[in-house]
């Protein structure tokens, strides 16, 4: 049984594993804290280690919160929006017609009915982004189904708080974080391939890493890039 550590307002999930050293991480998506320790480490020792790291945990959580809150989106003209790892300027057209979104070289052109509020605009953009991501992932899946000799039954784009993706091997379903649409396409591809490899091997064991190394030789860099990029405000609301 896992015994977790609670230090005032900080909850630390403890994972005991076959590792040599204790390792603490703060997850950028929601600021949650994970402590990986060797199986033989006593709970009191793990707890003392966590206590010594409180200032570091707080500074990491603060850094991620600030990153996320730097640019709360307003959906106004000339506002900068992220898509596929690039910045685009928002342009709003007010017209009495069905809302639409068009992507040009530098702009995201959003057409909405007069007096549409911020919530309405954000919904239209969100649905458009979801569709872009869904279609891109669809192509990636087709490409990798042949290479990996697996079959993805369905894939879903979801708002997820702590993970970039998940896979259910028995159902053949893959879920991907809607935020991925803001990341460079090669990073999205890495997440999709990672989840697809879980259709072969559910845990991150040597076999999994071996398959991943063969198909995505740069996955370690891609993973650390994914964990560094600023994340959207909605995770911290
Ligand atoms: Zn995984």
Boltz pocket constraint, residues with backbone or C-beta under 6 A from the ligand:
constraints:
  - pocket:
      binder: B
      contacts: [[A, 194], [A, 195], [A, 198], [A, 202], [A, 204]]
      max_distance: 6.0
